[in-house]
């Protein structure tokens, strides 16, 4: 069990509380806000056990955050480092290529369709640029490019000649 110490004994300066309060007003990331709030409560004199219950983390995590802040006395020490994230899928299929291929007629390219559908367009781009692309990824990229289309409405060229026989006596007038 750790011995509870005062904020000054932990190493907080008089200006740390104001600095942390200012940082709390301007932070946009939830994780950083949570860390800043916990360290600010410790700097205000709250017990580590109490702050751990308020924030919903272990006491050791609170000590880690306090030590991280006190090492530099900077709120930025509690922020997450930028992460690379997931690598992009099919980097060869750029926005310009999607727009260019979208403008082409699928019938002239040898497909038995007059308009693009997502599965057909996905297969075409994957084949043309030799990289795998899922329909969900293509939909997301097209949404980012504000490219949208609707499926064509199939309209018959002439009125159905035997509609009353198919639907009943009162239809087809």
Secondary structure, DSSP 8 states (H G I E B T S, - for coil): ------HHHHT--TTHHHHHHHHHHH---HHHHHHHHHHHHHHTT--HHHHHHHHTS-HHHHHHHHHHHHHHT-GGGGS------S--S-TTS-HHHHHHHHTS-TTTTT-S-SS--HHHHHHHHHHHHTS---HHHHHHHHHHTT----------SS--TTHHHHH-TTS--
